Amino acid sequence: MFPQIGNQTVIIFKHVQFIGEWKRTFFLYGVNYEALKPAQLLVLEENKSGSNVTYWFRLKKGDEVLVSYADSQVHIPALCVRSIPRDETKCRG
């Protein structure tokens, strides 16, 4: 689990989409998601002007993402690889 060394990003999110194979563990302070294989994460944020922005992240096997639902924060051990000024989360089932 923690600590994770390297680049980190924290976003107050509106929606989070985990793509790939993830293991979910519940903790008192939030939910931890561990990438079991290389995976992607999409985070939708509403910026100060009220517009939606979607951020894409690539995660390595073993990377852990912490989601604090109490304050809508997602802690990501990576920098985004792309962003676009709209909601790009999609149903993929």
C-alpha positions as CSV (number, residue, x, y, z in Angstrom):
1,M,0.0,0.0,0.0
2,F,1.4,3.4,0.9
3,P,3.8,5.2,0.6
4,Q,4.0,5.6,-3.2
5,I,7.0,7.5,-4.5
6,G,6.9,9.5,-7.7
7,N,4.5,11.8,-9.5
8,Q,1.1,12.3,-7.8
9,T,-2.1,14.1,-8.7
10,V,-5.1,14.9,-6.5
11,I,-8.4,16.0,-8.0
12,I,-11.7,16.9,-6.6
13,F,-13.9,14.7,-8.8
14,K,-17.4,14.6,-10.2
15,H,-17.0,11.1,-11.7
16,V,-14.2,8.5,-11.7
17,Q,-14.0,5.6,-14.2
18,F,-11.6,2.7,-13.7
19,I,-10.8,0.9,-16.9
20,G,-9.0,-2.5,-16.7
21,E,-8.4,-4.9,-13.9
22,W,-8.6,-3.4,-10.4
23,K,-8.8,-4.7,-6.9
24,R,-10.9,-2.7,-4.5
25,T,-10.2,-2.5,-0.7
26,F,-12.4,-0.5,1.8
27,F,-10.7,1.5,4.5
28,L,-12.0,3.8,7.2
29,Y,-10.9,6.9,5.3
30,G,-11.8,5.8,1.7
31,V,-11.5,3.2,-0.9
32,N,-8.2,1.9,-2.3
33,Y,-8.0,0.6,-5.9
34,E,-5.0,-1.4,-7.0
35,A,-4.2,-1.9,-10.7
36,L,-3.7,-5.6,-11.2
37,K,-2.4,-5.0,-14.7
38,P,-1.6,-1.8,-16.6
39,A,-4.8,0.2,-16.5
40,Q,-6.5,3.5,-17.3
41,L,-8.3,6.0,-15.1
42,L,-10.6,8.7,-16.3
43,V,-11.5,11.5,-13.9
44,L,-14.2,14.1,-14.6
45,E,-13.8,17.4,-12.8
46,E,-16.0,20.4,-12.8
47,N,-13.7,23.4,-13.0
48,K,-14.4,26.8,-11.4
49,S,-16.3,28.1,-14.4
50,G,-18.7,25.2,-14.1
51,S,-17.3,23.4,-17.2
52,N,-16.5,19.7,-17.2
53,V,-12.9,18.5,-17.9
54,T,-11.9,14.8,-18.4
55,Y,-8.4,13.7,-17.4
56,W,-6.8,10.4,-18.6
57,F,-4.2,8.6,-16.5
58,R,-2.2,5.5,-17.3
59,L,-1.4,3.3,-14.3
60,K,1.2,0.6,-13.9
61,K,0.6,-2.8,-12.4
62,G,0.6,-2.3,-8.6
63,D,-0.3,1.4,-8.7
64,E,-2.8,2.3,-6.0
65,V,-5.5,5.0,-6.3
66,L,-7.1,6.3,-3.2
67,V,-10.7,7.7,-3.4
68,S,-12.0,9.7,-0.5
69,Y,-15.8,9.9,-1.0
70,A,-16.3,12.1,2.0
71,D,-14.6,15.0,0.3
72,S,-14.7,13.7,-3.4
73,Q,-10.9,13.6,-3.7
74,V,-9.0,11.0,-5.8
75,H,-5.3,10.6,-5.2
76,I,-3.5,9.2,-8.3
77,P,0.2,8.1,-8.4
78,A,0.7,9.6,-11.9
79,L,0.4,12.7,-14.0
80,C,-2.4,12.9,-16.5
81,V,-1.5,12.0,-20.1
82,R,-4.4,13.9,-21.7
83,S,-7.3,16.2,-20.8
84,I,-10.2,17.5,-22.8
85,P,-12.8,20.2,-21.9
86,R,-15.9,18.0,-21.8
87,D,-17.3,14.8,-20.2
88,E,-15.6,11.8,-22.0
89,T,-16.6,9.1,-19.6
90,K,-18.6,6.4,-21.5
91,C,-20.5,3.3,-20.8
92,R,-18.2,0.4,-21.8
93,G,-20.1,-2.7,-20.7
